[in-house]
């Protein structure tokens, strides 16, 4: 039950930025394995905590009380009580903070602010300000799973906030955002009923599909834009055939059929990140 609540299919969203940030650090001859592993652990724990909080809060706000096309939600299905899931989320966030203490010891107190911002945003996604309910979820993912995660991973290894890591973070944030777009596209009917005004609800199905396409087009063009920094800038283009195939399904399918596209988009996000990382190391 807890494994299902953690939503393992979405975890590549946390892995890809750490891989890319570690590659930019390695390209600067500053790769630090313990820091990279700690950053990966923090990223995974924050994401699982966010997923658990989202599971419970969506149920409490009524967003999961309608028949869903998406995967199992443990709170809505009655497998776990909301208070149990929220305690699980608190545990994950607490463990993330504990793991982050090593990074604070390594690089200093500014990481306390970064870490607490990540945790606060994970909680606020479906509670308090409810970023996801106000159409800000896409921006949240781009910033925290793109800019913060990649540049932060590079920072804990190099000790510097470098332009190279920020450039590398932009396409990672875009591909990660595309994962959320598919998820929200699938859930438009039930989110509308629950008053959950995601960006997909605001844009409508066609607008959400356009957003998905633009995310991937921009991510694929970006290596060419920064080709002066990447000798093998073409490596991420190896995913193009798979992106085209998945995008065609996103445009053609609705409802539960989009679960396959969601899974494949998460895998493409990870594959793109691995290839972008390799492009920095060649």
N, C-alpha and C positions, 0 to 999 in steps of 0.2 A: 504493500500500500504506500509506504513512504517513498519507495523507488518511483512509483507512478506519480506521486505528488511532486517529486523533484523534476519531472518532465525531462528525462535524459535526452530526448531527441533535440532539445534546445541548447544543450550544454556546449556544442561547438561554438556558440556565440561568445562564450567566455574563453575558449581555448585559442581561437584564431588571433585575437589581438595580442595575447602574450607571446605567441610564436613570432609574430611580426616585430613586436617591440624587442624581443630578444635578438632577432636577426639584425635589426638596426644597431643594437649595442655591439653585437659581434663584429659588424662591419667597421665599427670604430675601435676594434680591438679591446673591448671592455666587457665581453660576455662574462657573467658571474652566475654560475649554476645555482648556488643556494638562493640568491635573490630571485632568479627566474622561477624557480620552483615555488618559492614563497608567494610571488606575484600570481602564479597560476592557481595556487590553493586559495588565495584571497578572492580571486575572480570567480572561481567555481562556487565558493561558499556564499558570496554575495548573490550570485545568480540563483542558486538554489533557495536562499532565503527570500529573494524577491518572488520566485515562483510559488513558494509556500504561502507567503503573505497575499499574493494575488489570488490564489485558490480560495483562501478563507474569506478575504474581503469581497471578492466578486459574489460569493454566495450570500454574504451578509447584506450586500447592497442590492441583491436581487438579480444580478446579471447572469447567474447560472441556474436560475429557477425555471428556465424554459428549456424545452428539448434542444440539445446542442448537437452541432455537426462535428465538433472537435473531439479530441481524445478524452478519456475519463478524467473527471475532476473528483477528487476523493471526498471533499466536503459536501458538494452537491449530491453525490451518490450515497452519502450517509456512511461511508466506510470509516471516516474520522470526523470527530466533532470540530467545529471552528476553533474552540479554545485549544485543542490539541495541536491543530495545524499552526496556529499562531505561536504557540510555545516552541514548536519545531522551527519556525522562521526566526524567532528570537535566538534560539540556540545556534542556528547557522550564522546569523549576523554576529553573535558573540564570538564564535570560533573564528570568523573572518577578522574581527578586531584583534583577537589574540595572536593569530598568525601575522597580522600586520605589525605587531610590536617589534618583530625582528627587523622589518623594513624601516621602521622608525629609528631603531637603534643604529641601523646601517647608514641611513641618509638624513636623519634629523626630523625635528618636530613638524615641518610643513606637511609631511605625509599624514600627520594626524588629521589635519583639515581635509585632505583629499579623501582619506579613508572614511571619515565620518560623513562627508558629503555623499559618498557612494552608498553608504548604508541608509542615510536619510532619504536619498532619492529612491532607493529600492522600496522603502516603506511607503513613501509618498506617492508611489506609482498608482496604488489603489486605495490609499487611506489618507485622511487629512486633505491636502490639496487635490488628491486624486488626479494626478497628471494624466494617466491613461484615459480618464473619463472626460478630459477637457481637450482632447486632440493633441496633447503634448507628448504622447508616448514615443512617437517617431523621433522627435528631437532628443528626448531622454536617451534613447538607444544610441543615436548617432554620437552624442556627447560622451556618454559614460562607457559604452562598449566600443567606441571608436577612439576619439581624441584622448580621453582620460586613460583608458586601458593600455593603448599602445604607447603613448608618450610616458605614462607612468611606469610601465615595464622597462622602457629604455632608461628612464631617470634613475630607477633604483639600481641599475647596473653601471651607468656612466657617471651618475652624480650631477648631470646637467640636463636642463630642459632644452633640447636641441631642435632646430627647424626640421632636420631630417626625419625625426620621429613624428613630428606633426604632419609633415607631408605624407608619410606612410600611413598615418592614422585615418586620413580622409576616406580613401577607398574602403578600408576595413569597416568604418562606420556606415558607409553606404550599403555594403553587402549585408551587414548585420541588420540594418533597418529593413532591408527587403524581406528578411525572415518575419519580422513583425507585421509587415504589410500583408503578407499572405495569410497570416493568422487572423488579422483583423478583417480582411476581405471575406474570409470564410464565415466570420461571426457577425457580419453586418445585420442580418435579420434579427437575431436575438439581442444584439447590443442596442439596436433601435428600440426594441420593446422595453428594455431595461433602462433606457435613458443614458446609456453609455456612449458619449459623443466622441468616439475615436476619430482620427483623421480619415480613416476609411469610410466611416458613417457620414462624415461631413462632405467628402469628395464624391461619394457614391461608388458603385462597383467599377464603372469605367474609369473614374478618376484614380481609384486605388490601383487599378491595373497599369495605368499610365505611370503612376509613381513608382511601381515595381520596376517597370521597364527603364525608366530614367535612372533609377538607382544603379542598375546594372550597366547601362550604357556609360554613365559617368565613371563608374569604377573601372570599366575596361579601357576607357580613354585615358584615365589618369596616369598610368605608367608611361604612356607616350609623352604626356605633358611634362613629367619630371624625368625624362629619359637621360638627361645629363647626369643624374645621380645614379642611374641603374644601367649597367652595361648590358644586362639581360632583361631589359624592360619588357620584352615580348613574352616572357614566361607566363604571366597571368593569363595571356590570351589563349592558352591551351584549354581553358574551361569554356571557351566560346560555344562550341557545339552543344555542350550540356546545358549551358545557360539558355540557348535558343530553344532547346527541346522543353525545358522546364517552363520558360516564359510562354511558350505556345499552350501548355497545359493551363497555366494561370489564366490566360485569356479565354480558354475554351470551357473550363470547368467551374462548378459552383459547389457549395455545401461540403459534404463529407469527402467528395472527390478531391478537394483541395488539400486534404491531409497528406497525400503523397507529394504534392508540390511543396508543402511546408517542410516535410522531411528532406526532400531533395535540395531545397534552397538552403537549409541549414548545412547540408553536406557540401554544397557548392561554396558557401561562405568559408568553410574550413579549408577546402581545396584551394580557393583563391588566395586565402591567407598564407597557406604553405608555399604556394608558387611565388607570391610576392616576397615572402621571406627568402626564398631561394634566389630571387632576382637581386636581393641586397648582398648576397654572399658570394655570388659567382664573380 
